[in-house]
Amino acid sequence: RRDWAAGDTVRLSLPMPVRYVEAHPQVTEDQGHIAVLRGPLLYCMEQVDNPGIDPQDVLLPAEPSAFTVIEASGLTGVAALKGEGAIEPAGDAWEGALYRTVGKAAEPPAMPTSLTLVPYYAWANREAGRMQVWLRRSAD
């Protein structure tokens, strides 16, 4: 309770840390994957922000605090997340096969890369490309 006067302002600060969530173990399609949230907003990875990177090959950093908030390119007023992750493609070790004997070939090492994520509500507003919400998490 107070008497308000012209020029009075109210400042509201709501902390919105970046955090990871995982799906219930019975959601088999999302096992081994995590989603990124900042406050109540769900984020996704779009190819337009990550050229040459297939979202299926991405490993997120082990800690969500590795992301910083930036303005999304081409999306005025939209807060994107920028951070370092890695790319771990299936590569030549699979030689085009759909199945192989376990332990038959060594996987190529993960390659560090810069990643940009945008809020899920803002995807598909710039150009065509792949998008993914559930991404793999790095073990490091």
VENSULRA-V522696 format. One record per backbone hydrogen bond with DSSP energy under -1.0 kcal/mol. NH is the residue of the N-H (numbers start at 0). CO is the residue of the C=O. If there is no record, write none. Layout:
nh | co
NH | CO
NH | CO
This chain:
nh | co
7 | 4
18 | 36
20 | 34
26 | 23
27 | 25
29 | 26
30 | 27
32 | 29
33 | 134
34 | 20
36 | 18
37 | 40
38 | 16
40 | 37
42 | 35
43 | 117
44 | 131
46 | 129
52 | 49
56 | 53
57 | 54
58 | 85
59 | 135
65 | 62
66 | 63
67 | 81
69 | 79
71 | 77
74 | 71
77 | 74
79 | 69
80 | 116
81 | 67
82 | 114
84 | 112
85 | 58
86 | 110
87 | 56
93 | 90
96 | 93
103 | 100
110 | 86
112 | 84
114 | 82
116 | 80
117 | 43
119 | 41
121 | 118
122 | 119
131 | 44
134 | 33
137 | 59
